[in-house]
Amino acid sequence: MHRMVTLLIATMPALACLDRVAEPENKTAQTQLIENCDPDVTVCEPTPVQSSTYNLRGAFYFSGWHPDACFYRPNQQLWDDVIEWNEQHPSDGYRQPHWWHDGYYDNDSQVLVDKQILGMYDAALDFVVFQTGWNLALESTPPCPPFWTHAIARFKTSQYKSLLRFAISWHEEDNYPTNANRWVARRDAGWTVADYRSRFATMVGYWRDNFLSDAQYLTLDGRLPIFILGTYDLLTPYSVFGDSLAHPRNMIKLLRDVVASGGRQAYVVGIAWTIDQVDSIVRWGVDAVSGYNYGNVYGSDWATYARSYRDYWWPNMANVVSLANSRYGMNARYFPPTIAGYDARPIGGGFRGVSTQNQYELHLQEARSFIGGQSSLTGEVLLNCCWSEWSEGSILERASHISFQKGTGHADAHRRVRKGLATGLRQPPRGWIDGIYNNYVLEGRALDDDAPSQLVEVHFYINGPYGTGTYIGAAGTDHYRGDVNSTFGVIGNHGWKFEIPPSYRDGQPHPMYVYGIDTSGEEAYNVTIGPAPYWFTAYP
């Protein structure tokens, strides 16, 4: 797509009213529409007061990496653009598109999505926001099925789904580039406001029955957050139809009504692309405002991009939300977005800056300080952009075969800041040697705190350390150890077993060096486990 959104969720739905607003004199001028939708003429009930502090961290997940007949652009082509850019610009090595699959990144793979969930859990994320879409094409009767749902489907069938909550985001673009032309064509072909509202209600009903009903769907004070990317774009069909029933406020009201018909309440998060959109979005009765991929107002590198977030976007967005709440009697919150970087050159976009691991960690610390200082407005919620937005260079995910700025440390940095761990690069694995059992089986434990659910390799050398000793084999933490899980509050397997080679089962003491191999694959973080050397005696 790629204007995925960046926001987070709060709660308490806004009970916007369904009333007739002044009809626009110029039905294609969005500026005129805003002037005519005046709160003094159309007053809605205020959104409920939100008193909870959620203290949540989430990330947007681009779900488009799978062929989908309902989307206007083949996703394989999008992925190929990323690969081609990487091959032509080898210095931008952070975008190596080879993770578990060489080539196409298939979001319909259960194995891949399972690993994604474990990666997000390791990064200490509380929830993930899956992007999804809906095709309202004229020729589709009934509408083409929703697109970009494969990752959500695999999440729902994952054995690890209990580790995370999820929510959905939707962009008004349906399956074409966002502009008024398609809405003009629909109106000219005979569409009415009733047709628009009917298909919109069908879409929300699908969400209600297939996503919002899942036990793992995120809730805030019992309400179900739905993220609307590009909320301001809802003005386009209103400008074309010229009927107040198509006004964004009334479409948000329709969304709430459809969700309520299933016995639940929606929590609407409106994404604003620019500061001047915020006042209107709050007036339309959303529960929270956020942003996605803010611009770099100071330059074109990471230092100025991070400064743009810290000194311009966060404080100004928060201020406008507060002023709009006061002006219209609303109670919307502001969920500041964070970002790992932005580089959309593979799809013809621009470059705003890409962070290193340490730079990103500082950015997260600044965001944490900001929401802590305005907890009543922010609910202490941050949404990271993004987990898997490869075509825009917004990549947080752990990619075991990818060199992202010489490491997979963005997920690690997020975990450290979230857990309040010491600042710095990766933490090396930790491990213990339990002893020899059954004459020749050496047993022990190992854990990589930066990726606690992942298997840790353990390497063994005899008669000297790595570089001088003799390598005699390796083992992996593929045995369950409940003592490790309960002590450190982690999941997965953390026990290893290694059979001493027959030539050393001679009843004589031998010096062994045991190494825990860091899950990043970076040799600098490998560490010895237990005494060095560890003396053992094995028997046949």
C-alpha positions in Angstrom: 0.0 0.0 0.0 1.4 1.6 1.7 0.1 4.2 3.9 -0.3 1.8 6.8 -1.3 3.7 9.9 0.3 4.4 13.1 -1.9 4.6 16.0 -2.9 2.8 19.0 -6.0 2.2 20.8 -7.8 3.6 23.7 -11.4 3.0 24.5 -14.8 4.4 25.0 -16.8 4.9 21.8 -17.9 8.3 20.7 -21.7 8.3 20.3 -21.7 10.6 17.3 -25.2 11.7 16.2 -26.8 10.9 12.9 -28.1 14.3 11.7 -28.3 16.3 8.6 -25.4 18.7 8.1 -25.4 21.6 5.8 -25.1 20.5 2.1 -21.8 21.6 0.5 -22.0 24.3 -2.1 -19.0 22.8 -3.9 -19.4 19.1 -3.7 -15.8 18.4 -4.7 -14.1 20.9 -2.4 -13.1 19.3 0.8 -12.1 22.6 2.3 -15.6 23.9 1.8 -17.0 20.7 3.4 -15.1 21.3 6.6 -16.4 24.8 6.8 -19.9 23.7 6.3 -19.6 20.9 8.9 -19.6 23.4 11.8 -20.0 22.2 15.4 -22.3 25.1 16.1 -24.7 23.8 13.5 -24.3 20.1 14.2 -23.6 19.2 17.8 -23.1 15.6 18.7 -22.9 13.9 22.1 -19.4 14.1 23.5 -17.2 11.0 23.6 -17.1 9.4 27.1 -14.3 10.4 29.5 -11.4 7.9 29.4 -9.7 7.4 32.8 -7.7 4.2 32.2 -4.0 4.1 31.7 -3.4 1.2 29.3 0.4 1.1 29.2 0.4 -0.9 25.9 2.8 -1.2 23.0 1.7 -2.4 19.6 3.0 -2.6 16.0 1.4 -2.3 12.6 1.7 -5.4 10.5 1.5 -5.1 6.7 -0.5 -8.0 5.6 -0.1 -7.6 1.8 2.6 -10.1 1.2 0.4 -12.7 -0.4 -1.3 -12.9 -3.9 -4.8 -11.5 -3.6 -7.2 -11.3 -6.5 -9.1 -8.5 -4.8 -6.2 -6.0 -4.6 -5.5 -3.9 -7.6 -1.7 -4.4 -7.6 -0.2 -7.9 -7.6 1.6 -8.3 -4.3 4.3 -10.4 -5.9 5.1 -7.3 -8.0 5.4 -5.3 -4.9 7.8 -7.8 -3.3 9.8 -8.0 -6.5 10.2 -4.2 -6.4 11.8 -4.6 -3.0 14.1 -7.4 -4.2 15.1 -5.4 -7.3 15.9 -2.3 -5.3 18.1 -4.3 -2.9 20.0 -5.9 -5.8 20.6 -2.5 -7.4 21.6 -0.8 -4.1 23.7 -3.3 -2.2 24.8 -0.6 0.3 21.3 -0.5 1.6 21.8 -3.9 3.1 19.2 -3.5 5.8 16.5 -4.5 3.3 17.7 -8.0 2.5 14.4 -9.7 1.6 15.4 -13.3 2.5 14.0 -14.5 5.7 12.4 -17.9 6.0 11.7 -18.0 2.3 14.1 -17.0 -0.4 12.0 -14.6 -2.5 8.3 -14.2 -1.8 7.3 -13.6 1.8 4.1 -15.5 2.1 1.7 -14.3 4.8 -0.5 -17.4 4.2 2.2 -19.6 5.7 1.4 -20.9 9.1 5.1 -21.5 9.8 5.9 -17.9 9.0 3.1 -16.3 11.0 3.9 -18.6 14.0 7.5 -17.3 13.9 6.2 -13.7 13.5 4.1 -14.1 16.7 7.1 -15.5 18.6 9.2 -12.6 17.3 6.7 -10.0 18.4 6.4 -11.7 21.8 10.2 -11.7 22.1 10.1 -7.9 21.3 7.8 -7.4 24.2 4.9 -6.2 22.1 1.4 -6.4 23.6 -0.6 -6.4 20.4 -0.4 -6.4 16.7 -2.6 -4.4 14.2 -3.2 -6.2 11.0 -3.9 -4.1 7.9 -6.9 -5.3 5.9 -8.9 -4.0 3.0 -12.2 -4.3 1.3 -13.1 -4.1 -2.4 -16.0 -1.9 -3.3 -15.4 -2.1 -7.0 -18.4 -1.3 -9.2 -18.4 -4.7 -10.9 -18.4 -6.7 -7.7 -21.9 -7.7 -6.7 -21.8 -8.7 -3.9 -18.5 -7.0 -3.1 -15.3 -8.8 -3.7 -14.2 -10.6 -0.6 -12.0 -8.6 1.8 -8.3 -8.6 0.9 -5.2 -8.9 3.0 -6.7 -11.3 5.5 -4.3 -14.2 5.2 -2.0 -13.2 8.0 -5.1 -12.7 10.3 -6.4 -16.1 9.4 -3.0 -17.7 10.2 -2.9 -15.8 13.5 -6.3 -17.2 14.5 -5.1 -20.8 13.8 -1.7 -20.4 15.4 -0.7 -22.4 18.5 0.9 -19.2 19.8 -2.0 -16.8 19.4 -2.5 -16.5 23.2 0.8 -14.6 23.4 -0.6 -11.5 21.7 -3.7 -9.5 21.2 -4.6 -8.3 17.7 -6.7 -5.6 16.1 -7.4 -4.5 12.5 -6.8 -1.4 10.5 -8.6 -0.3 7.4 -8.0 2.4 4.8 -10.7 4.0 2.8 -8.8 3.4 -0.5 -10.6 0.0 -0.9 -8.6 -1.4 -3.8 -7.7 1.6 -5.8 -5.4 4.6 -5.3 -7.2 7.1 -3.1 -8.8 9.8 -5.1 -12.3 11.0 -6.0 -12.4 9.6 -9.5 -13.7 6.2 -8.5 -16.4 7.8 -6.4 -17.5 10.0 -9.3 -17.6 6.9 -11.5 -19.8 5.1 -9.0 -22.2 8.0 -8.6 -22.4 8.5 -12.4 -23.1 4.7 -12.7 -26.1 5.0 -10.4 -24.7 4.5 -6.9 -26.6 6.3 -4.2 -25.7 7.1 -0.6 -27.8 4.1 0.4 -25.6 1.9 -1.8 -22.5 3.3 -0.2 -23.8 2.9 3.4 -25.1 -0.6 2.6 -21.7 -1.9 1.4 -19.9 -0.1 4.3 -22.2 -1.9 6.7 -21.5 -5.2 5.0 -17.8 -4.7 5.4 -18.1 -3.8 9.1 -20.4 -6.8 9.6 -17.7 -9.0 8.2 -15.2 -7.6 10.7 -17.7 -8.1 13.5 -18.4 -11.7 12.7 -14.9 -12.8 11.6 -12.4 -10.7 13.6 -14.0 -8.8 16.4 -15.6 -11.9 17.8 -12.2 -13.6 18.4 -11.2 -14.1 22.0 -7.8 -12.6 21.3 -9.1 -9.4 19.8 -7.7 -6.4 21.7 -10.0 -4.6 24.1 -9.8 -1.3 25.9 -12.2 -1.0 28.8 -14.2 -3.8 27.1 -14.4 -2.0 23.7 -13.0 -3.2 20.4 -10.5 -0.9 18.7 -10.7 -0.4 14.9 -8.0 1.8 13.3 -9.1 3.9 10.3 -6.0 4.8 8.2 -6.4 8.1 6.5 -9.6 9.0 8.4 -9.8 12.4 6.5 -10.2 10.5 3.2 -13.7 9.6 4.3 -14.6 13.1 3.1 -14.1 12.0 -0.5 -17.4 10.0 -0.9 -19.2 12.8 1.0 -17.9 15.4 -1.4 -19.1 13.3 -4.4 -22.6 12.3 -3.1 -23.3 15.6 -1.3 -25.5 13.9 1.2 -24.9 14.3 4.9 -25.6 10.6 5.5 -22.2 10.0 3.8 -20.5 12.5 6.1 -17.5 10.9 8.0 -19.3 11.5 11.3 -22.3 9.6 10.2 -20.2 6.8 8.7 -18.3 6.4 12.0 -21.8 6.3 13.7 -22.8 3.5 11.2 -19.6 1.6 12.1 -20.5 1.8 15.8 -24.1 0.7 15.1 -23.0 -2.4 13.2 -20.6 -3.5 15.9 -23.2 -2.8 18.5 -25.7 -5.1 16.7 -23.4 -7.9 17.7 -23.5 -7.0 21.4 -20.1 -5.2 21.5 -18.9 -1.6 21.3 -16.3 -0.2 19.0 -13.4 2.0 19.9 -12.5 4.1 16.9 -8.9 5.3 16.3 -8.6 7.9 13.6 -5.3 8.3 11.8 -4.4 11.8 10.8 -1.8 12.4 8.1 -1.3 16.1 9.0 -1.9 18.3 12.0 -4.6 20.4 10.2 -6.8 17.2 9.9 -6.9 16.6 13.7 -9.5 19.1 14.6 -12.1 17.7 12.2 -11.3 14.1 13.1 -11.8 14.8 16.8 -15.1 16.6 16.0 -16.3 13.5 14.1 -16.4 11.6 17.3 -13.4 9.2 17.3 -12.0 7.8 20.6 -8.4 8.5 19.8 -6.2 10.1 17.2 -2.8 8.8 16.0 -0.6 9.1 13.0 1.5 7.0 10.6 4.8 7.7 8.8 5.0 11.4 9.8 7.1 13.5 7.5 10.6 14.8 8.2 10.2 18.5 8.7 13.8 19.2 9.5 15.9 17.3 6.9 16.4 13.9 5.2 18.4 11.8 7.7 17.6 9.8 10.8 18.8 12.5 13.3 16.4 15.1 11.8 13.6 12.5 11.4 13.8 11.5 15.1 13.8 15.2 16.0 10.7 15.8 13.9 8.8 13.2 15.9 10.1 14.5 19.3 10.0 18.3 18.8 7.3 18.8 16.2 4.8 15.9 15.7 4.2 14.5 19.2 3.8 17.8 21.0 1.8 19.6 18.3 -0.5 16.7 17.7 -1.1 16.3 21.4 -1.8 20.1 21.7 -4.4 20.1 18.8 -6.2 17.0 20.2 -6.4 18.7 23.6 -7.7 22.0 22.1 -10.3 20.2 20.0 -11.5 18.2 23.0 -12.0 21.5 24.9 -13.6 23.2 21.9 -16.1 20.5 21.1 -16.6 18.8 24.5 -14.9 15.6 23.3 -12.6 13.3 25.2 -10.4 11.9 22.5 -6.9 10.6 23.3 -3.7 10.9 21.3 -1.6 7.8 20.8 1.9 8.8 19.6 3.4 6.7 16.8 7.1 5.6 16.7 9.0 4.5 13.7 12.2 2.5 12.9 12.7 4.4 9.6 11.2 5.4 6.3 12.6 4.5 2.9 10.0 4.0 0.2 12.4 4.3 -2.8 11.7 0.7 -3.9 8.1 1.7 -4.7 8.9 5.2 -6.1 8.6 7.0 -2.8 11.0 9.1 -0.8 13.6 8.7 1.9 13.2 10.3 5.4 15.8 8.4 7.4 16.5 4.9 8.7 17.7 4.2 12.3 20.4 2.0 13.6 19.6 -0.2 16.6 20.9 2.3 19.2 19.3 5.3 17.5 15.9 3.5 17.5 16.4 2.6 21.2 16.9 6.3 22.0 13.8 7.2 19.9 11.7 4.7 22.0 13.1 6.2 25.2 12.0 9.6 24.1 8.6 8.3 23.2 8.3 6.6 26.6 9.1 9.9 28.4 6.6 11.8 26.3 3.6 9.5 27.1 4.7 9.3 30.7 4.4 13.1 31.0 1.0 13.1 29.4 -0.5 9.9 30.6 -4.1 11.2 30.9 -4.1 12.2 27.2 -2.0 9.3 25.8 -3.1 6.4 28.0 0.6 5.5 27.8 0.1 3.8 24.5 2.6 3.7 21.7 2.2 2.1 18.3 5.3 1.1 16.3 5.5 1.5 12.6 6.0 -1.1 11.5 6.7 -4.8 12.1 6.9 -5.8 8.4 6.7 -2.8 6.1 9.6 -3.8 3.8 8.6 -1.6 0.9 8.8 1.5 3.1 11.8 0.6 5.1 9.8 0.5 8.4 11.0 -2.8 9.7 11.0 -3.9 13.3 10.7 -7.7 12.9 13.5 -10.1 13.8 14.9 -11.5 10.6 17.3 -14.3 11.3 19.0 -14.1 7.9 18.8 -10.4 7.4 21.5 -7.7 8.1 19.4 -4.8 9.3 22.1 -2.1 10.1 24.4 -4.9 11.1 22.0 -6.6 13.4 18.5 -7.7 14.1 18.5 -5.3 17.0 15.4 -3.2 16.5 13.2 -5.9 18.0 15.9 -6.2 20.7 15.9 -2.5 21.3 12.1 -2.5 21.7 12.3 -5.3 24.3 15.0 -3.5 26.3 13.1 -0.2 26.5 9.8 -2.0 27.2 11.3 -4.1 30.0 13.5 -1.3 31.4 16.7 -3.2 30.7 20.1 -1.6 30.4 20.7 0.5 27.3 23.3 -0.9 24.9 23.6 -3.6 22.2 22.4 -7.1 22.5 22.7 -9.1 25.7 24.7 -12.3 25.2 23.0 -15.6 26.0 23.1 -17.0 29.5 23.5 -20.7 30.3 24.3 -23.4 32.9 25.9 -26.9 32.8 24.0 -29.4 35.0 26.4 -32.3 34.6 26.9 -35.7 33.1 24.0 -38.2 33.1 23.8 -41.8 31.9 27.6 -42.0 31.7 28.1 -39.7 28.7 25.2 -37.3 28.2 26.1 -33.7 29.2 23.0 -31.7 30.1 22.4 -28.0 30.7 20.3 -24.9 30.0 20.6 -21.8 27.8 18.5 -18.7 27.3 18.9 -15.7 25.0 17.0 -12.8 26.8 16.8 -10.9 23.6 14.8 -13.7 22.0 13.6 -15.9 24.9 11.3 -18.2 22.8 13.9 -19.1 20.2 16.3 -22.1 20.2 19.8 -21.4 21.3 22.6 -23.3 19.8 25.3 -24.7 22.1 28.8 -25.5 20.7 31.4 -27.7 22.3 35.2 -27.6 22.1 37.7 -29.9 23.9 41.3 -29.3 24.9 41.1 -25.6 24.4 38.7 -22.7 23.7 37.3 -21.6 20.3 40.2 -21.0 18.0 42.6 -23.4 19.5 40.4 -26.3 20.8 38.9 -29.1 18.8 35.2 -28.7 17.9 33.3 -31.9 18.8 29.7 -31.0 18.1 26.7 -28.9 18.9 23.3 -29.2 20.5 20.2 -27.0 20.7 17.8 -26.0 23.4 15.0 -28.4 22.2 14.1 -29.8 25.6 11.5 -28.3 27.9 12.8 -26.8 31.2 10.0 -25.6 33.4 12.5 -24.3 36.0 13.9 -21.8 33.4 10.4 -20.7 32.2 9.1 -20.1 35.7 12.2 -18.4 37.0 12.6 -15.9 34.0 8.9 -15.7 33.0 9.5 -17.0 29.4 8.1 -19.7 27.2 9.6 -22.3 24.9 12.3 -24.9 25.3 15.6 -24.1 27.1 17.2 -27.4 27.9 20.0 -29.0 25.9 21.6 -32.4 25.9 24.9 -33.4 24.3 26.3 -36.9 23.9 30.0 -37.0 24.5 31.8 -38.6 21.5 32.9 -42.2 22.1 36.6 -41.3 21.9 36.3 -39.3 25.1 34.2 -41.9 27.1 37.4 -43.3 28.6 36.9 -42.6 32.3 39.6 -39.8 32.2 39.0 -36.1 32.9 38.9 -33.8 29.9 38.7 -30.0 29.7 35.7 -28.7 27.7 34.6 -25.2 26.6 30.9 -24.8 26.1 29.6 -21.8 24.1 26.1 -20.3 23.9 25.6 -19.0 20.3 23.7 -15.7 20.2 20.4 -15.9 18.2 21.5 -12.9 16.1 24.3 -14.9 14.5 26.7 -12.2 15.5 29.9 -13.9 16.8 30.7 -11.0 19.2 27.8 -12.0 21.4 28.6 -15.7 21.8 29.5 -16.5 25.3 31.0 -19.4 27.4 28.5 -21.4 29.5 29.5 -22.7 32.9 33.2 -22.9 34.1 35.8 -22.4 31.4 37.1 -25.0 31.1 34.5 -27.4 32.4 36.2 -30.7 33.4 34.2 -33.8 32.7 34.6 -37.6 33.0 32.5 -39.8 30.7 32.2 -43.6 30.5 31.0 -46.0 27.7 
